[in-house]
Amino acid sequence: MPLVTLTVRKPKSSEFKSTVLDLVHAALVSSGVPESDRFQRVLELDAEDFLFDPSYPDLKTERNDDFVLIEILWSVGRSVKVKKKLLAELMASLEHARVHPENVMVCFKETTWGNWSFGGGRLIHV
């Protein structure tokens, strides 16, 4: 069960946010996540609450106010190959949607299955 957090600077349109979230979900599904396994949230922050370096570490173009931070929290076990495929698919689809890939950072966070309670306080994977 991935939990996706999209962090952007205000203001962003509902269309922009839903497009990015839809494309992230499509890439996750392509990597083997079930279609119905969709848990996402958006953090839309003022500029003073969302700081980032415009060029770190070696970007081809600088980040701007449309910078997108995508955090994917999911269970351990996906290979680097799976992550690279997901990133390639996601960047291609974002670019097609006119979101510049150099303006997108993705952070994978992994946790063990025993750290998920999907509801009712039940730990079903331990």
Secondary structure, DSSP 8 states (H G I E B T S, - for coil): --EEEEEEES---HHHHHHHHHHHHHHHHHTT--TT--EEEEEEE-GGGS---SSTTT-SS---TT-EEEEEEEES---HHHHHHHHHHHHHHHHHTT--GGGEEEEEEEE-GGG---STT--TT-
